[in-house]
Amino acid sequence: MIEAVIFDMDGTLIDTEKYYHICWMEAIRHFGYEITHEQAYDLRSLGRPFVQEYFQRLYGLDFEYEKVRDYRKMLMDQMVMEKGIELKPGVLELLAYLKEKKILTAVATATDLERTGKYLRDLGIYARFDRIISARMVEKGKPAPDVYLYTCSQLGLEPSKCMAVEDSPNGVMSAYHAGCKVAMVPDQTQPDQELQQMIYTKVESLIELKEYF
């Protein structure tokens, strides 16, 4: 029986992954490097220390990750200010349904707590979660299982009693290896055959998850 639902944020609760994709590509090219759309997709939810290792494999050990990331953050702030952020379809309905069923809810995100708090408060859903956890609070980010294991411990539950809701491969792998049941709501790409083996269910909208509780 599922006693808690743990949500990824970007691309799952809020429609921001499309912005990150554009901003990462623009930032990397700004510093004179080339990147494909497929390589940029691999960055979704990729946490410490994996993201820096990923860039070093692509561009060499002298790649100035911090400088590129800071530029990407500046671009992201500009884009959010200009375009705003919207909730993904079904968020409010699903959260209300889970509260009615007395099922705990949490966020486990690769994004830092300050930005996470701002986005969720601006959209009016911050107070709806029992726990807000950032991968910055653990040793390794996604796709390592650390953030999901820590979130489950904060909820006081075994991972097997938690459903993780994710949109990206790195997030799915993190939740799966932590021992959670994984529901995938694909945002920018569909799961490949290997990833499908890790998924408990795949849905097109969060509202479809109501039938599992």
N, C-alpha and C positions, 0 to 999 in steps of 0.2 A: 504493500500500500504506500502510495506517495504521500509524504507529509510536508514536503516543501518543494517549491519551484525556484530555481536559481537562474536568473536571466543574465545573459550577456547584454551589454548596452548598445554599442555602436553597430548598426545594421540589424539589430534584433528588436530593441525597444524604440530606438530613435533612428531617423533616416539620415545618418551621417557618413556611412561608409563611402558613398559616392563622392563626398567632398574630400575625404582622406585620399581616395584614389587619385583624384585630379591634383591635389596639393603635393602628394609625394612625387608624382611624375614631374610636376613643374619644378619642385625644389631640386630634385636630382639633376635635371637638365640645366637648371640655372648654374650649377657648379661644374658643368662641362661633361657630364656623364650621360650615357644613353640607358634607357630602361624600356622594356616592353610592357604592354598591358598585363600579360600573364605574370611577369615578375612583380609588378605592383600589386596584383591580386594576392600574391604570397605574403604580403606584409600585413594582411588583415589579422588583427588581434595578436600579432607576433610580439612577444614580450622579451624582457631582459633574460639572459644575455643574447638571445637568439637573433634579434634584429640586427645588432651590430655585427655578429658573426656572418649573417646573411650578406650584408653589404661588403664585408671584407672578402668573402668568396667571389662576389661579383666584380669588385673594383680594386681589390688589393688592400694590404694592411695599412696603407697611408690614407685611406678614405676617411674624411673628417666627418664622422657620423654626427657628433653633437652640433656642429655648425649647420649641417644640412637639416637636421631635425628642428633646430631653432627657426630656420627659415620656413620650413614646412608649417610649424606652429603659427608663425606670423601670417602665412597665407591662409591657414585654416580659420584663424580669428577674423580675418577680413571677409572670407566667404560666408561664415556664419552670420556676421553682422549684416552683410548685404542680402543674403537669401533667407536667413532664418533656419530654424530646425522644426521638423514635424515629427510627431509620433508615428510609428509604424501602425498599419491597420490592425485593429483588434486589441490594442494595449489596454485601453480603459475598461473594455468589456471583460477581458480575461482577468485583470487584476480585481475587479469587483466580484467576479464569480469565485475566484480563489479565496477572497476574504469571506464571502458568504459560506464557503465550504470549510472555513477555518484552517486553510492550508497556508503555511508560512511562505513568505516570498523574500528573495534577496537578489542583489545585483553582484555579479562577479565580472569585473571589467578590466581590460588592459589599460584603460585611461586613468590618469592620476585622479586622486580624490577631489581636488579643487575643481577641476574641469567637470568631473562627473557630477558633483554637487550642483554646480551652476546649471548644467544642462537639465538635470532632473527637476530642479526647483523652478527653472524658467518654464518648464512644461507642466508643472503642477503635480508631479507624481513622486517626488522625493519621499514624502511622508508615508507613502503606501507600502514601503518596503521595511521588513524587519531588520535587515542588515544591508549595508552598502560596503562592498569590499573591492579594493583595487589590487591588481597584481603587484603594484609597487610595495605592498605590505608583506610580500613573501619573497623568498630567495630567487625563484625563477618564475617568469611569466609563462603565458601560453606559448607553445603547446604542452609544456610540462604540467603535471596535475596539481601543483602546489596551491594555486588560487582556489580551486574547487575543494581540495581537502581542507584548506583553512576555512572556507565559507561554511562547509558542512560542520566543522568543529564549532564554529561560532553559533550555529543554529542548534547545536547539541544533538545532531542526527548523524547516523551512518550514511555514507554516500548512496547506498542501495535504496534508501528511503527518499532520495532527492531526484527530481527531474531537472536536468540542465537544458536550457533553451538557447540554441546557438545558430548563427548564420554562416559561419566560416569554418574551413577545415581545421585551422589551428585551435579554434575554440572547441570544436567537436572532439579532437584528439585529447585536449586537456581534460574535458569532462569525462570522457570515456575511460581514460587511464586512471582517473580518480575513483571510478566505480559507480558513477552516476548513470541513470538512464538518460539518454540523450535524444531530445527532440530537435530536429533541424528545420529551420525556416529559411531556406536559401535566399540570399539577398542579391549577390552579383553573379554567382556561378552555382551550378548544380554539383552535387557530390559525385565523385568518381566511384568506381566499383569497390576500391579498397575502403573508402570512407563509408560507403553504404553499410559495410559490415559492422561499423561502430554505432550505427544509428538505430535507436529504438523505434522512432517514427519520423517521417518527413511530412510536413504540411506546408501549404502555400500561404497560410495566414495564421496568426496567433489565435484567432478566435476558434479555429478548428481544434485546438488543444482541449477545449472544454469537455469533449467527449471522453477524455482519459481520466476524469476525476469524478 
